[in-house]
């Protein structure tokens, strides 16, 4: 499954947050480059890539080896919430109903 998110955080900040977030899932970091990370564990394998996009935005793409809405995919979405909270700590995420 593929997920993406745009943030105003720098790619370095996104990767730093990923390095602290995903080991708590628990996933171990298997591979990395300057703009990507690979995490794997009992839940599956997650590939994260970041790139600058359109000036001040950073495009974050996560792909997993799971089908449908797995636990790994839900944790990827929680990671996006963590990025949102870091980028805008004053914003409160609320239900839309």
C-alpha atoms as an extended CHARMM CRD file, in Angstrom:
* protein
*
        97  EXT
         1         1  UNK       CA              0.0000000000        0.0000000000        0.0000000000  PROA      1               0.0000000000
         2         2  UNK       CA              1.2450000000        3.5150000000       -0.7430000000  PROA      2               0.0000000000
         3         3  UNK       CA              0.6730000000        6.6230000000        1.3370000000  PROA      3               0.0000000000
         4         4  UNK       CA              1.9040000000       10.1820000000        0.8840000000  PROA      4               0.0000000000
         5         5  UNK       CA              1.9860000000       13.4070000000        2.8780000000  PROA      5               0.0000000000
         6         6  UNK       CA              3.2090000000       16.9390000000        2.2350000000  PROA      6               0.0000000000
         7         7  UNK       CA              4.7860000000       18.8960000000        5.0570000000  PROA      7               0.0000000000
         8         8  UNK       CA              6.7470000000       22.0830000000        5.5820000000  PROA      8               0.0000000000
         9         9  UNK       CA              9.3500000000       20.2420000000        7.6590000000  PROA      9               0.0000000000
        10        10  UNK       CA             12.7420000000       19.7160000000        6.0690000000  PROA      10              0.0000000000
        11        11  UNK       CA             13.6610000000       16.2460000000        4.7800000000  PROA      11              0.0000000000
        12        12  UNK       CA             16.2890000000       15.9610000000        7.5340000000  PROA      12              0.0000000000
        13        13  UNK       CA             13.6330000000       16.6100000000       10.1910000000  PROA      13              0.0000000000
        14        14  UNK       CA             11.2540000000       14.0600000000        8.6390000000  PROA      14              0.0000000000
        15        15  UNK       CA             13.9460000000       11.3660000000        8.6430000000  PROA      15              0.0000000000
        16        16  UNK       CA             14.9590000000       12.2290000000       12.2240000000  PROA      16              0.0000000000
        17        17  UNK       CA             11.3520000000       11.8340000000       13.3670000000  PROA      17              0.0000000000
        18        18  UNK       CA             11.0650000000        8.5480000000       11.4390000000  PROA      18              0.0000000000
        19        19  UNK       CA             14.2090000000        7.2150000000       13.1140000000  PROA      19              0.0000000000
        20        20  UNK       CA             12.6300000000        7.7770000000       16.5330000000  PROA      20              0.0000000000
        21        21  UNK       CA              9.0060000000        6.8840000000       15.6740000000  PROA      21              0.0000000000
        22        22  UNK       CA              9.2400000000        3.5370000000       13.8790000000  PROA      22              0.0000000000
        23        23  UNK       CA             11.4500000000        1.6750000000       16.3990000000  PROA      23              0.0000000000
        24        24  UNK       CA              8.5930000000        2.1340000000       18.9160000000  PROA      24              0.0000000000
        25        25  UNK       CA              6.1910000000        0.2260000000       16.5960000000  PROA      25              0.0000000000
        26        26  UNK       CA              8.5440000000       -2.0600000000       16.7770000000  PROA      26              0.0000000000
        27        27  UNK       CA             10.3500000000       -1.9610000000       13.4540000000  PROA      27              0.0000000000
        28        28  UNK       CA             14.0960000000       -2.0960000000       12.9390000000  PROA      28              0.0000000000
        29        29  UNK       CA             15.9030000000        0.1100000000       10.4540000000  PROA      29              0.0000000000
        30        30  UNK       CA             17.4350000000       -2.1280000000        7.7930000000  PROA      30              0.0000000000
        31        31  UNK       CA             18.5840000000        0.2870000000        5.1490000000  PROA      31              0.0000000000
        32        32  UNK       CA             18.9960000000        3.9890000000        4.6470000000  PROA      32              0.0000000000
        33        33  UNK       CA             20.2320000000        6.6310000000        2.2590000000  PROA      33              0.0000000000
        34        34  UNK       CA             20.3190000000       10.3950000000        2.5470000000  PROA      34              0.0000000000
        35        35  UNK       CA             16.6270000000       10.5860000000        1.5500000000  PROA      35              0.0000000000
        36        36  UNK       CA             15.1030000000        7.2000000000        2.4100000000  PROA      36              0.0000000000
        37        37  UNK       CA             14.6870000000        4.6120000000        5.1340000000  PROA      37              0.0000000000
        38        38  UNK       CA             13.6470000000        0.9540000000        5.1880000000  PROA      38              0.0000000000
        39        39  UNK       CA             12.1180000000       -0.5060000000        8.3390000000  PROA      39              0.0000000000
        40        40  UNK       CA             11.0400000000       -4.1060000000        8.8660000000  PROA      40              0.0000000000
        41        41  UNK       CA              9.6970000000       -6.2780000000       11.6430000000  PROA      41              0.0000000000
        42        42  UNK       CA              6.8830000000       -8.6500000000       12.5310000000  PROA      42              0.0000000000
        43        43  UNK       CA              4.3160000000       -6.3120000000       10.9340000000  PROA      43              0.0000000000
        44        44  UNK       CA              6.0700000000       -6.2430000000        7.5360000000  PROA      44              0.0000000000
        45        45  UNK       CA              8.3750000000       -3.9490000000        5.6000000000  PROA      45              0.0000000000
        46        46  UNK       CA              7.9760000000       -0.1920000000        5.2700000000  PROA      46              0.0000000000
        47        47  UNK       CA              9.8890000000        1.9890000000        2.7980000000  PROA      47              0.0000000000
        48        48  UNK       CA              9.9820000000        5.7420000000        3.4270000000  PROA      48              0.0000000000
        49        49  UNK       CA             11.2710000000        8.2940000000        0.9140000000  PROA      49              0.0000000000
        50        50  UNK       CA             11.3820000000       12.1030000000        1.1260000000  PROA      50              0.0000000000
        51        51  UNK       CA             12.0550000000       14.7480000000       -1.4940000000  PROA      51              0.0000000000
        52        52  UNK       CA             11.7330000000       18.5150000000       -1.7910000000  PROA      52              0.0000000000
        53        53  UNK       CA              8.7110000000       19.5810000000       -3.7810000000  PROA      53              0.0000000000
        54        54  UNK       CA              7.4760000000       22.9560000000       -4.9370000000  PROA      54              0.0000000000
        55        55  UNK       CA              9.7590000000       25.2310000000       -2.9660000000  PROA      55              0.0000000000
        56        56  UNK       CA              9.0950000000       24.8850000000        0.7510000000  PROA      56              0.0000000000
        57        57  UNK       CA              7.2210000000       21.5720000000        0.7940000000  PROA      57              0.0000000000
        58        58  UNK       CA              8.6490000000       18.1410000000        1.4930000000  PROA      58              0.0000000000
        59        59  UNK       CA              6.9030000000       15.1790000000       -0.1350000000  PROA      59              0.0000000000
        60        60  UNK       CA              6.8970000000       12.0930000000        2.1180000000  PROA      60              0.0000000000
        61        61  UNK       CA              6.0270000000        8.7530000000        0.5090000000  PROA      61              0.0000000000
        62        62  UNK       CA              5.5610000000        5.5070000000        2.4250000000  PROA      62              0.0000000000
        63        63  UNK       CA              5.0220000000        2.1340000000        0.8110000000  PROA      63              0.0000000000
        64        64  UNK       CA              4.3910000000       -1.1050000000        2.6790000000  PROA      64              0.0000000000
        65        65  UNK       CA              4.3330000000       -4.7240000000        1.6070000000  PROA      65              0.0000000000
        66        66  UNK       CA              0.9090000000       -5.2400000000        3.2140000000  PROA      66              0.0000000000
        67        67  UNK       CA             -2.4860000000       -5.4710000000        1.5330000000  PROA      67              0.0000000000
        68        68  UNK       CA             -5.4010000000       -3.2970000000        2.5820000000  PROA      68              0.0000000000
        69        69  UNK       CA             -5.5720000000       -1.5240000000        5.9240000000  PROA      69              0.0000000000
        70        70  UNK       CA             -2.9940000000       -3.3980000000        7.9990000000  PROA      70              0.0000000000
        71        71  UNK       CA             -1.5030000000       -2.4670000000       11.3650000000  PROA      71              0.0000000000
        72        72  UNK       CA              1.6000000000       -1.2940000000        9.5470000000  PROA      72              0.0000000000
        73        73  UNK       CA             -0.4610000000        1.0570000000        7.3660000000  PROA      73              0.0000000000
        74        74  UNK       CA             -2.2290000000        2.4740000000       10.4200000000  PROA      74              0.0000000000
        75        75  UNK       CA              1.1480000000        3.1660000000       12.0150000000  PROA      75              0.0000000000
        76        76  UNK       CA              2.2510000000        4.9240000000        8.8230000000  PROA      76              0.0000000000
        77        77  UNK       CA             -0.7820000000        7.2080000000        9.1480000000  PROA      77              0.0000000000
        78        78  UNK       CA              0.0730000000        7.8120000000       12.8250000000  PROA      78              0.0000000000
        79        79  UNK       CA              3.5370000000        8.8510000000       11.6510000000  PROA      79              0.0000000000
        80        80  UNK       CA              1.9340000000       11.4380000000        9.3490000000  PROA      80              0.0000000000
        81        81  UNK       CA             -0.0380000000       12.7740000000       12.3420000000  PROA      81              0.0000000000
        82        82  UNK       CA              3.2480000000       13.0270000000       14.2550000000  PROA      82              0.0000000000
        83        83  UNK       CA              4.7300000000       15.0320000000       11.3630000000  PROA      83              0.0000000000
        84        84  UNK       CA              1.6840000000       17.3070000000       11.3770000000  PROA      84              0.0000000000
        85        85  UNK       CA              1.9460000000       17.8680000000       15.1320000000  PROA      85              0.0000000000
        86        86  UNK       CA              5.6490000000       18.6660000000       14.8520000000  PROA      86              0.0000000000
        87        87  UNK       CA              5.1100000000       21.0780000000       11.9660000000  PROA      87              0.0000000000
        88        88  UNK       CA              2.1940000000       22.8910000000       13.6200000000  PROA      88              0.0000000000
        89        89  UNK       CA              2.0750000000       22.2120000000       17.3780000000  PROA      89              0.0000000000
        90        90  UNK       CA             -0.7850000000       24.6850000000       17.9760000000  PROA      90              0.0000000000
        91        91  UNK       CA             -3.1680000000       22.8970000000       15.5710000000  PROA      91              0.0000000000
        92        92  UNK       CA             -5.6700000000       20.5220000000       17.1570000000  PROA      92              0.0000000000
        93        93  UNK       CA             -6.8300000000       17.5690000000       15.0930000000  PROA      93              0.0000000000
        94        94  UNK       CA            -10.5370000000       16.9750000000       15.7270000000  PROA      94              0.0000000000
        95        95  UNK       CA            -13.2490000000       14.7520000000       14.3120000000  PROA      95              0.0000000000
        96        96  UNK       CA            -15.2390000000       16.3400000000       11.4880000000  PROA      96              0.0000000000
        97        97  UNK       CA            -18.6940000000       15.2840000000       12.6700000000  PROA      97              0.0000000000
